[in-house]
Amino acid sequence: MTFCELPAIASNAVQQAQEDMALIARGEEIDLPWRRLCVLIDHGLVEISTPVLLGGPLAGSRTSISWTDEGIRFMGQ
C-alpha cells in the first residue's frame, strides 16, 4: 500500500498549529478539538503514547501527547 505525502500546512493554518503545539507543551491539550489534533498527528508534529505511567499525586496510567522531532523543527522555524 502506498501513501501520498500530505500537502504542507496552509499558511493561514500555521499560526493555529503553532498555538496548538504550545497548548500541548504547556499540558493544556484537554480542550484541543480532535480535528485540530488530527492535523498535528497527520503532519507528524505530535504523537500519542499510551500508557504513560505517572507517580505522585497523579499516579496511574495516562495517555500522553508529545512533540515529535518534526514538531520540534516546525516550532523552531
Residue pairs with C-beta under 8 A, 6 or more apart in sequence:
6 42
6 43
9 17
9 39
9 43
13 39
16 36
17 36
17 39
17 40
17 43
17 45
17 74
18 74
18 75
20 29
20 32
20 36
20 37
20 39
20 40
21 40
21 45
21 46
21 67
21 71
21 74
21 75
23 29
23 31
23 32
24 32
24 40
24 46
24 65
24 66
24 67
25 67
29 37
29 65
37 46
37 65
40 46
40 71
41 47
41 48
43 70
43 74
44 68
44 70
44 71
45 67
45 68
45 70
45 71
45 74
46 65
46 66
46 67
46 68
46 71
47 65
47 66
47 68
48 63
48 64
48 65
49 63
49 64
49 65
49 66
50 61
50 62
50 63
50 64
51 61
51 62
51 63
52 61
52 62
52 63
52 64
53 60
53 61
53 62
54 60
54 61
54 62
67 75
